Amino acid sequence: MLFALLCKDKPDHLQVRLDNRPDHVAFLRKLNEAGTLKIAGPFLGNDGKPTGSLVVIEATDKAEAAGIAAQDPYAKAGLFESVEIKAWNWTFNNPANPSNP
């Protein structure tokens, strides 16, 4: 099952994001190599600077997705004001199911 992690950065925490980005990218690469990561990228504010993250992962259930989210170096560094975890159905442009819909 897929889960979307909707992560909102704390205000004025851009430097925390920048300082922890190498570890965050390494974490995502590891998830990608394992086939867990589906898509990921930052949300951007009007100034073009990151304000949060969207990460879509495959997990057996919401508890496993939450465990993965908690291991993100950004989460460990206290970057996020909130993390919302939602089950997600990848309908359009899903490379695993190109004939859909």
C-alpha positions in Angstrom: 0.0 0.0 0.0 1.2 3.5 -0.8 1.3 6.3 1.8 1.9 10.0 1.2 3.9 11.8 3.9 2.9 15.4 3.9 5.6 17.2 5.9 5.4 20.8 6.9 8.6 22.6 8.0 8.7 24.7 11.1 8.9 28.4 10.4 12.4 29.8 10.1 14.0 26.4 9.9 15.5 26.6 6.4 19.0 26.3 7.9 18.0 23.0 9.7 16.8 21.7 6.3 20.0 22.8 4.6 22.3 21.3 7.3 20.5 17.9 7.2 19.9 17.7 3.5 22.9 15.3 2.7 21.7 12.8 5.3 18.1 13.2 4.1 19.1 12.5 0.5 21.1 9.5 1.6 18.1 8.2 3.5 15.8 8.6 0.5 18.4 6.9 -1.8 18.4 3.9 0.6 14.6 3.8 0.5 14.7 4.1 -3.3 17.2 1.2 -3.6 15.0 -1.0 -1.5 12.0 -0.2 -3.7 10.2 1.6 -0.8 10.4 5.2 -2.2 8.0 6.0 -5.0 8.4 9.8 -5.4 9.7 12.7 -3.2 10.4 16.4 -3.3 10.0 19.6 -1.5 7.0 22.0 -1.4 8.1 25.5 -2.3 7.0 28.8 -0.9 6.3 32.0 -3.0 10.0 32.8 -2.7 11.0 29.4 -4.2 12.5 28.1 -0.9 11.4 24.8 0.6 8.6 24.8 3.1 8.0 21.1 3.5 8.2 17.7 1.8 6.0 15.3 -0.1 7.3 11.7 0.2 5.4 8.7 -1.2 6.4 5.3 0.1 5.2 1.8 0.0 4.5 0.2 3.4 2.4 -2.6 4.7 0.3 -0.3 6.9 0.2 3.2 8.4 2.3 2.1 11.4 5.1 1.0 9.2 4.9 4.2 7.2 5.0 6.2 10.4 8.1 4.3 11.5 9.8 5.1 8.2 8.9 8.7 8.5 10.3 8.9 12.0 13.7 7.7 10.6 14.0 10.6 8.2 17.0 12.7 9.2 14.8 15.8 8.7 12.3 14.4 11.3 15.1 13.5 13.7 16.6 17.0 13.4 13.2 18.5 14.4 12.6 20.2 11.0 8.9 19.3 10.7 6.1 21.2 12.4 3.8 18.4 11.3 3.8 15.1 9.4 0.5 13.9 8.0 0.4 10.3 6.8 -2.3 9.4 4.3 -3.0 6.2 2.3 -2.7 7.1 -1.3 -3.8 5.5 -4.6 -1.5 6.3 -7.5 -3.9 6.3 -10.4 -2.4 8.4 -13.3 1.1 8.0 -14.6 2.0 5.1 -12.3 4.9 3.3 -13.9 3.9 0.1 -12.1 0.5 0.1 -13.7 0.7 2.1 -17.0 -2.6 0.8 -18.3 -4.6 2.6 -15.5 -7.1 4.2 -15.6 
